[in-house]
Amino acid sequence: MIKYGHIDAKGLKNLIDNKASMVILDARTKEWDDGRRIPGAKSLPFDSAFETFAQIVPDKDALIAIYCFSSQCPAGKKLAEKMASQGYTHILEYAGGIKEWSDELGYPIEGGSKN
């Protein structure tokens, strides 16, 4: 069984506020990506090729936080599972996604709706 951890909004915000060394990935595909990001996040759609993982996150031991749109969105879980299957060792899935982060908790975001 492929293993990865979970993190809640407060925990992720704490890591960001304390400038933890980590990579934050937005797993949404183009269809669902409105351009909003948790600060510092990079887009890596869950259906990306494995080669793209290495380009975006070359260090398989890096701390990685993955999110998608909301707790009903499967993209974050799918990306976490795919990355774990490729040997990434420190993955945290933030299931609440951009919806909880921004719309419900009012935490800061980068970007906005696509033009």
C-alpha positions as CSV (number, residue, x, y, z in Angstrom):
1,M,0.0,0.0,0.0
2,I,1.3,3.4,-1.0
3,K,1.6,5.7,2.0
4,Y,1.5,9.5,2.4
5,G,0.3,11.8,5.2
6,H,-2.4,14.4,5.6
7,I,-2.3,18.0,6.8
8,D,-5.1,20.4,7.7
9,A,-5.3,24.1,6.8
10,K,-3.9,25.3,10.1
11,G,-0.9,23.0,9.9
12,L,-0.2,24.0,6.3
13,K,-0.5,27.7,7.1
14,N,1.9,27.2,10.0
15,L,4.5,25.6,7.7
16,I,4.1,28.5,5.2
17,D,4.3,31.2,7.9
18,N,7.4,29.6,9.3
19,K,9.0,29.4,5.8
20,A,9.4,25.6,6.0
21,S,11.4,24.2,3.1
22,M,8.7,22.5,1.0
23,V,7.0,22.3,-2.3
24,I,3.3,23.1,-2.5
25,L,1.4,21.6,-5.5
26,D,-2.0,22.4,-6.9
27,A,-3.3,19.1,-8.4
28,R,-6.2,20.6,-10.4
29,T,-6.4,20.1,-14.1
30,K,-6.9,23.0,-16.5
31,E,-10.7,22.4,-16.5
32,W,-10.9,23.2,-12.7
33,D,-7.9,25.6,-12.3
34,D,-9.2,29.1,-11.7
35,G,-5.6,30.4,-11.3
36,R,-5.9,30.9,-7.5
37,R,-3.0,29.3,-5.5
38,I,-2.0,28.8,-2.0
39,P,1.0,31.1,-1.7
40,G,4.1,29.6,-3.3
41,A,2.1,26.7,-4.9
42,K,3.0,25.4,-8.3
43,S,0.5,23.8,-10.7
44,L,1.1,20.0,-11.3
45,P,-2.2,18.5,-12.5
46,F,-2.7,15.0,-11.2
47,D,-2.8,13.6,-14.7
48,S,0.7,14.9,-15.6
49,A,3.3,12.5,-17.0
50,F,5.8,11.1,-14.5
51,E,8.6,13.0,-16.2
52,T,6.9,16.2,-15.3
53,F,7.1,15.3,-11.6
54,A,10.9,15.2,-11.8
55,Q,10.9,18.6,-13.5
56,I,8.7,20.3,-10.9
57,V,10.1,18.4,-7.9
58,P,13.5,16.9,-8.6
59,D,14.2,15.9,-4.9
60,K,12.2,12.8,-4.0
61,D,12.9,13.5,-0.3
62,A,11.4,17.0,-0.4
63,L,8.5,17.9,1.8
64,I,5.5,18.1,-0.6
65,A,2.0,19.4,0.3
66,I,-0.6,18.7,-2.3
67,Y,-4.1,20.1,-2.6
68,C,-6.9,20.5,-5.2
69,F,-10.3,22.3,-5.1
70,S,-12.1,20.8,-2.1
71,S,-12.6,17.8,0.1
72,Q,-14.9,16.4,-2.7
73,C,-12.1,16.7,-5.3
74,P,-10.1,13.5,-5.9
75,A,-7.2,15.2,-7.7
76,G,-5.0,15.8,-4.6
77,K,-5.4,12.2,-3.5
78,K,-4.6,10.9,-7.0
79,L,-1.5,13.1,-7.3
80,A,-0.3,12.1,-3.8
81,E,-0.7,8.4,-4.7
82,K,1.0,8.8,-8.1
83,M,4.0,10.7,-6.6
84,A,4.3,8.2,-3.7
85,S,4.3,5.4,-6.3
86,Q,7.3,7.1,-8.0
87,G,9.3,7.1,-4.8
88,Y,8.5,10.5,-3.3
89,T,8.8,10.0,0.5
90,H,7.4,13.1,2.3
91,I,4.0,13.8,0.9
92,L,1.2,15.6,2.8
93,E,-2.3,15.8,1.3
94,Y,-4.3,18.9,2.2
95,A,-7.8,17.7,1.4
96,G,-9.7,21.0,2.2
97,G,-8.2,22.5,-1.0
98,I,-8.4,26.0,-2.2
99,K,-12.1,26.2,-1.4
100,E,-11.6,25.7,2.3
101,W,-8.3,27.7,2.4
102,S,-9.6,30.8,0.7
103,D,-13.4,30.8,0.6
104,E,-14.1,29.3,4.1
105,L,-11.0,30.4,6.2
106,G,-10.1,33.5,4.3
107,Y,-6.4,32.6,4.2
108,P,-4.3,34.5,1.6
109,I,-4.0,33.3,-2.0
110,E,-2.0,34.2,-5.0
111,G,-3.6,34.8,-8.5
112,G,-7.2,34.9,-9.4
113,S,-9.7,33.9,-12.0
114,K,-8.4,33.3,-15.5
115,N,-8.8,36.2,-17.9
